[in-house]
Amino acid sequence: MALNARLDHRNPLVFDTHELGRRPGALQRLTRTVDAPRDFGIQGVIGVPEGAPVELELRLESVMEGVLVTGTARASVEGECVRCLEPLEQELEADFQEMFSYPDADDRGRVKAEPADDAEEDEDRLFLEDGLFDLEPVLRDAVVLALPMQPVCQEDCPGLCSECGARLADDPDHHHDAVDIRWAALQGLAGSLGDGEKDEMSGAEAGVDEKQEK
């Protein structure tokens, strides 16, 4: 990954490592509560609402090639049950670990004599910029991996009735009388015959009434 461009130290997800220093083995522990950025989760399924508090616990360790960041994020997520479509809210805890490399060090932590010719080596690496690192991309990946792909309001949620859409958890005894499709056509035919017989009987009764009037 290319070097971060102009990181803003005022961004709550940007961290400063100057206090940590570059002496291998140095440790720093941080706690911070930040507002969740936009689209923080699985879009249209479940995620942390924009602006909701996200609690971070971080451990920064200075190593030869950069700063190793280990942490945990905790937040409340909101979504929709995939079975009954009811809104749901759950507590999320996501663990992560990422290396932020010094831009002037190679894989063994030594200062580079010359820039590397092959840029592909840096594609998947994250770098420090002037002692700063941006935690947001790492945090996004960790949260998405920790979220359920098919969230449910409860493990045994029975879902919705396939015939009328009623929420089965609200009415455990809900059911529909099963009709054998082989008899459905005959029932319809019987109904039409019944209507025809009623019409004939009505006509016959009308004829009798007319004769009686005469």
C-alpha positions in Angstrom: 0.0 0.0 0.0 1.3 3.4 -0.8 2.3 5.9 1.9 -0.6 7.6 3.6 -1.2 11.0 2.2 -1.2 13.9 4.7 -2.6 12.3 7.8 -4.4 14.7 10.1 -3.5 14.3 13.7 -6.8 15.8 14.7 -8.6 12.7 13.2 -9.6 10.5 16.2 -8.5 7.4 14.3 -5.0 8.8 13.6 -2.5 7.9 16.2 0.9 9.5 17.0 3.9 7.2 17.8 6.5 9.8 18.6 6.1 9.2 22.4 6.6 5.5 21.8 10.0 6.1 20.0 11.9 3.7 17.8 13.7 1.6 20.4 12.7 -2.0 19.9 10.7 -3.4 22.7 9.1 -0.1 23.8 5.4 -0.4 24.7 2.6 2.0 24.9 -1.1 1.3 25.9 -3.9 3.6 24.8 -7.6 3.7 25.3 -9.8 6.0 23.2 -13.5 6.3 22.4 -14.3 7.5 18.9 -17.4 8.2 16.8 -18.1 5.4 14.2 -17.4 6.6 10.7 -19.9 6.2 7.9 -20.8 2.8 6.5 -19.1 1.0 9.3 -20.1 -2.6 8.8 -21.9 -4.7 6.2 -24.0 -2.3 4.2 -27.7 -3.1 4.2 -27.3 -6.0 6.7 -25.7 -4.9 10.0 -23.2 -2.4 11.3 -22.3 0.3 13.8 -24.5 3.4 13.3 -22.6 6.4 12.1 -21.6 8.5 15.1 -22.1 5.7 17.6 -19.3 5.3 20.2 -16.6 2.8 19.5 -14.3 1.9 22.5 -10.7 1.2 21.5 -8.0 -0.5 23.6 -4.6 -0.5 21.9 -1.2 -1.8 22.5 1.6 -0.2 20.5 4.9 -2.1 20.4 8.1 -0.7 18.7 9.9 -3.4 16.7 12.7 -3.2 14.2 10.6 -2.7 11.1 7.9 -0.4 12.6 5.1 -0.3 15.1 3.0 -3.4 15.8 -0.5 -2.4 16.8 -2.7 -4.9 18.7 -6.1 -3.9 19.8 -9.8 -4.5 20.6 -12.8 -2.5 19.5 -16.2 -2.7 21.2 -19.4 -1.2 20.0 -23.2 -1.7 19.6 -24.3 -2.8 16.2 -27.7 -2.5 14.6 -29.3 -4.5 11.8 -32.3 -6.6 10.8 -33.0 -10.3 11.6 -32.7 -12.3 8.3 -35.5 -14.6 9.5 -38.2 -12.4 10.9 -37.0 -9.0 9.5 -37.3 -7.4 13.0 -34.7 -4.8 14.0 -32.0 -6.1 16.3 -29.1 -4.7 18.4 -26.0 -6.7 19.5 -22.7 -6.0 21.2 -19.7 -6.4 19.1 -16.1 -7.1 20.1 -13.5 -7.2 17.3 -9.8 -8.0 17.8 -7.1 -6.9 15.4 -3.3 -6.7 14.9 -1.4 -4.8 12.2 2.1 -3.8 11.5 2.8 -0.2 10.4 6.2 -0.1 8.8 8.8 2.7 8.9 8.9 4.0 5.3 12.7 4.0 5.4 13.2 0.4 6.7 13.3 -2.9 4.8 11.7 -6.1 6.0 14.6 -6.7 8.4 14.2 -3.3 9.9 17.4 -1.8 8.4 17.4 1.5 6.7 17.0 1.2 2.9 20.0 2.2 0.9 17.9 2.8 -2.2 14.2 2.8 -3.0 12.9 -0.6 -4.0 12.4 -1.1 -7.7 9.5 -3.5 -7.3 6.5 -1.6 -5.9 4.5 -4.8 -5.6 6.3 -5.6 -2.3 4.6 -2.6 -0.7 1.0 -3.2 -2.0 -0.2 -4.9 1.2 1.9 -3.0 3.7 0.7 -0.1 5.8 3.2 2.7 6.6 3.8 5.3 9.3 3.8 8.8 8.0 5.8 11.3 10.1 5.2 9.0 13.1 1.5 8.8 12.5 -0.7 5.9 11.4 -4.4 5.7 10.4 -6.3 2.9 12.1 -9.5 3.3 10.2 -8.8 0.7 7.3 -7.6 -1.9 9.9 -10.6 -1.2 12.1 -13.1 -1.5 9.2 -11.7 -4.9 8.2 -11.8 -6.2 11.8 -15.4 -5.1 12.4 -16.6 -6.6 9.1 -14.9 -9.9 9.9 -16.5 -10.0 13.4 -20.0 -9.2 12.2 -22.5 -12.1 11.5 -23.2 -12.4 7.8 -26.8 -13.6 8.6 -27.8 -11.9 11.8 -30.7 -13.2 13.8 -32.6 -11.7 16.7 -32.3 -15.0 18.6 -30.7 -18.4 17.7 -34.1 -20.2 17.6 -36.0 -17.4 15.7 -38.7 -19.3 13.8 -39.0 -16.5 11.1 -42.1 -15.7 9.2 -45.1 -17.7 7.9 -44.4 -18.6 4.3 -48.1 -18.3 3.4 -49.1 -15.0 5.1 -45.9 -13.5 6.4 -47.0 -13.5 10.1 -44.1 -13.4 12.7 -44.2 -17.0 14.1 -42.5 -16.0 17.4 -45.6 -13.8 18.2 -47.9 -16.8 17.6 -46.3 -20.2 18.2 -49.6 -22.0 17.4 -50.0 -20.2 14.0 -50.8 -22.5 11.2 -52.8 -22.9 8.0 -55.0 -25.9 7.2 -53.2 -27.9 4.5 -55.2 -28.5 1.3 -54.1 -31.4 -1.0 -53.5 -29.7 -4.4 -55.0 -32.9 -6.0 -58.4 -32.0 -4.4 -58.2 -28.3 -4.9 -59.6 -28.4 -8.5 -62.4 -30.8 -7.4 -63.3 -28.4 -4.6 -63.5 -25.5 -7.0 -65.7 -27.6 -9.3 -67.9 -28.6 -6.5 -68.3 -25.0 -5.5 -69.3 -24.0 -9.0 -71.8 -26.9 -9.3 -73.2 -25.9 -6.0 -73.7 -22.3 -7.2 -75.3 -23.7 -10.4 -77.7 -25.9 -8.5 -78.7 -22.9 -6.3 -79.4 -20.8 -9.4 -81.6 -23.6 -10.9 -83.5 -24.0 -7.7 -84.0 -20.2 -7.5 -85.3 -20.3 -11.1 -87.6 -23.2 -10.4 -89.0 -21.5 -7.3 -89.5 -18.3 -9.3 -91.5 -20.4 -11.9 -93.7 -21.9 -9.2 -94.4 -18.6 -7.8 -95.5 -17.2 -11.2 -97.9 -20.2 -11.7 -99.4 -19.6 -8.3 -100.0 -16.0 -9.1 -101.8 -16.9 -12.3 
